[in-house]
Amino acid sequence: MTDSRSPGRRLRDAWSTELLAIPGVFHPLVAKMAERLGFRAVYLSGGALSASLGIPDIGIVTLTEFVQAAQSITLATSLPLLCDADTGFGEALSVERTVRLMETAGVAGIHLEDQELPKRCGHLSGKSLVDASEMVAKIRAATAAKHDPDFVIIARTDARGVIGFDEALRRAKLYVEAGADAIFPEALENEAEFAEFAKQVPVPLLANMTEFGKSPLLDQTTLAKLGFRMALYPLTAYRAALLAARDTLVHLKEHGTQKERVSQMLTRAELYELLGYTDYEARDRQFFTG
């Protein structure tokens, strides 16, 4: 049966019952895998999208590229897709267009961040922030632009790593007042900070459990007890896939054959099943035979 709820509504419902684990999916087939494994939402990371294009995550991937990548994922899975929208691809009026295009692509929600361009990964130093009033304007524009009232607007603040924890809290409260549905406090540095943030900010909170960053990798049970509603794993599968690809290429270069690596590959039958290959063939025959 087709789910009549909008993508935004499905995302909200998913985080309302228990902590929602959201894996980053860098390819439509990975989104299909996540759905089959029982995940209830997926994420498109700007860092992963940038890396897939061979460039660093510094805000130079365009809105069009984000929308195209997002649509390829929403066409492949029924899971709600949360999408990175960087700084909104411009000022408040650009944020309006960002929201409209993301909704049209079938996205469930986006997160916007309060960095200046050129932006940097949230767990690197050297970032700079826009004035809080500028971010407030973007959030107001985003909430006004959405057609579906359930389309999710998450405000990310990078203030913890630039100015400090108290400023991150102050900005989060301003962003909630401006209409943000949830808050994404980037680069909190210990469990106590996660707990204090949840204590003081009365909306759903997203924890970024990215590897090799400033935040501890807290398990989902702990995050739920601390008061968080979403746990994000933006590059977890992508990093694992890149290491597997590198190791396979090294093996091929050194040994002149891939035979010893075949057992570590998705089989042809598994790939075709994931793609729904037989369903396509069946429909093709039906169209020709009536």
Buried (B, 14 or more C-beta within 10 A) or exposed (E): EEEEEBBBBBBBBBBEEEBBBBBBBBBBBBBBBBBEEEBBBBBBBBBBBBBBEEEEBBBBBEBEBBBEBBBBBBEBBEBBBBBBBBBBBBBBEBBBBBBBBBBEBBBBBBBBBBBBBBBBBBBEEEBEBBEBEBBBBBBBBBBEBBEBEBBBBBBBBBBBBBBEBEBBBBBBBBBBEBBBBBBBBBBBBEBEBBBBBBEEBEBBBBBBBBEEBBBEEBEBEBBBEBBBBBBBBBBBBBBEBBEEEEEBEEBBEEEEEEEEBEEEEEEEEEEEBBBEEEEEEEEEEEEEEE
